[in-house]
Amino acid sequence: MTRASLLQELLSSKIIAIIRLSTSEPIHELAKALFRGGIKAIEVTMGTPNALEEINKLSQIEGLIPGVGSVIEAKTAQAAIEAGAQFVVTPVSKPEVIQRAHHLDKPILSGAMTPTEILQAYEWGADVVKLFPTAHFGPSYFKAVKAPMPHIPIMPAGGITLENAAEWIACGAVCLGVGGTLVNEKMIADHNFEGITSTAKAMIKAVNQ
């Protein structure tokens, strides 16, 4: 798919599941459980062991859209895309990373926190600005920074729960980066992948109500 069509898929799905684990062993089964629950976009962070290998495995699951997260260098974005990543997510914004993703025809969700950083990321070409970290600030901060810049597509990442997901969407978030709520480490440890699928279904319902 092209960058434009991939971006449309991400925005229509509304949820990007963020996998950040200390072991790569459960990733494939976890991704399939999320996918069964309706989550198509799955980000594997570079801090996860064997991230590129796992992204490549996920790229072979038909219908799933694997991405790479925690990218801070252009060469990392390129390596991940070559491995099969269909989108790039960063914690901070760097023009060379944005440019590399676009050169390879992939959308990038580029990290920022302050109003100045948000505008700068957007002007550098970020397809979506990832508001990060949001766990400590909440929807009220999102609304405050969104108000003077309503044209900028923003995705909050961090602190998204089943209870507040709908509120984030109502505040104007174009999609949500969801970690611990979907990638529940206790459920993973218990091999409760059915529970993860159920949580994914509940999250999909919450953002589409």
N, C-alpha and C positions, 0 to 999 in steps of 0.2 A: 504494500500500500504506500501511497504518497504521504508526505508530511501532512498535507491538508486533510486527507481522509483518516489518517491515524489520529490527528487532533480531534476530528469530529467524533471518532469512536470513543476517545477518552472523555470528552465532554458529555456525550450522550449516556455513557455508563455511570457518570457522577462519582464513582468511587475508585480509588487506586489503593489496593492493599499493599502495605509496606512490610516486606520481610526483612527483619534484622535479627539474625540468630547467631549463636556461638558455634553452631554446627550446621553443616549443610545436609546432613542425613535425612531430615524429614521434609525438605523443601518440595520435592516432587509430589509427595502424597498430600502435603499441605496445600499446594497450588491446585491440585485436582479437587480437593475438598472445597476450596473457595470458589472454584469454577463451577462446580455442581450447584453452589448456592447463588450463582448469578454474577459473581465477580469476574470480569474478563481481564481487567488491567492489573497486573501484578508486578510490583517493583522489588527487585532484589538489590539490597544495598551492597556497596563495595566492601564494607566491613565484615560481611558474611563470608566465611571460608568457602573457597572454590566458587566465588560468585559468578565468574564468567562461564564456567562449566555448567553451573546450574541454569543460568540464563539460556544457554544453548539447549539444554534439555527441555526447558519450558517452551522454547520456540518451536518445538516439534509437536506440541499439543494443539490440534486444530481448533481455531476459534479463540484461543487464549492470546493476550497481548502482553508479552514480557517486556519489562523495562529495567533500567539500571538506576540506582540511587546513590547518594553520597558522592557524587562526582565533582571533583574540584580541578581536574586537569583535562585539557583537550585530548591528550593521548589516551586517557582512560575512557572517555566518551567514544572514541574511535574503536578501541579494542572491544568494548561492550557491544557496540553496534555490529561490528564484524562477527561477534559471537552470537548475535541474534536479537539484541535489544531493539525494541521498536520505539522507545521513547527514553529520554534522559531527564533525570531529576537531580537538582543540585541543592546544597544547603546555603550556598552563597552565589552571587552572580559575578561571572567573569566573561567579558566579551568574546574571548577566544574559544571558550567552551560553547557558548551559544552559536558562534559562527561555525564551529566544527560540526555540531549537530545538524545545523541547517545545510551545510555543504553535503552531508550524507543523507539529506532529505528526511530527517526525523524531527519530531517536535521536542521542545525542551521546556520543562517546568523549572524555572530558575529562582533560587531562594533569595528572599529579602525580608526585612522586618520593618524598617522605618519608612515613612512616606517618601523620603528622598531616595532610598534604596529601591523602593517599589517602582517609582517613576523611571529611575535609571535602568533597571532591569528591562522594563518594557521598551524603553527607547533603544536599548541595545538589541532588541529583537526577540525577547522571551515570548514564547507563544502563550504561556500562562506564568504568572508570578506566583511562586509558592511562598505563602506567608508562614515564616518559620523563625522561632518556635511559637506555636499558638497556645500550648497547654497552660502557660502561666498568664495569658492575657484574655482569652475568651472572645466571644462574639462581639462584646461591646467595643473592643479595640478594633476588630475587623470593620465594624460599621463606621467607626470614626475615620479610619484611613480610606475606606471605600467611598465615603460621601463626596469628597472633592475630586475623586478620580473614578467616576462610575464606569468609564470606558475601558478600564484596565481589568482583564480577566484574572481573578485571584483565587488560588486554592489554599485553604488553611491546612496545615499538617501538624498533628500533635494534639492530643487531648480530645479527639473525636470519639464520641460514645453513641450507643443506641439512643440514649436519652437526649443528646443535644444535636445529633446529626441534622434533623429537620430544621432546627433553628439556624444552623450555619447556612443551609441552602436558602432559607427564607431571607437571610441577611444579604444574599447576593453571591455566595460562593459558587463558582462554575463547576467545581468538583471538590472532592474531599480526599486528603491523604490519610488513610486510616492504618494505624499500626497495631498496638496491643489489643484493641477490642476484637479485631479479626484474627490476628496472629497470637492467639492466647497460649502462652507457654505452658500453663498447667494442662490444658486440653491436649497440646502436642505431646507432653510428657506421658499423659495417660492414653495416648493414641486414640483420643476421642475425636476423630475426624468428622464423625456424623454431627457432633456438637458444633464444630467449626462451620460445617455446611449450614446448619440451622441459624447460627449467628449471622452468616453472610446473607441468608434469605431475609432475616429480620432487618439488617442494615439496608438492603435494597428497598424493602417496604418502607422504611423510615424516610428515605430521601425521595421517595416517589409518592408520598401521601398528599 
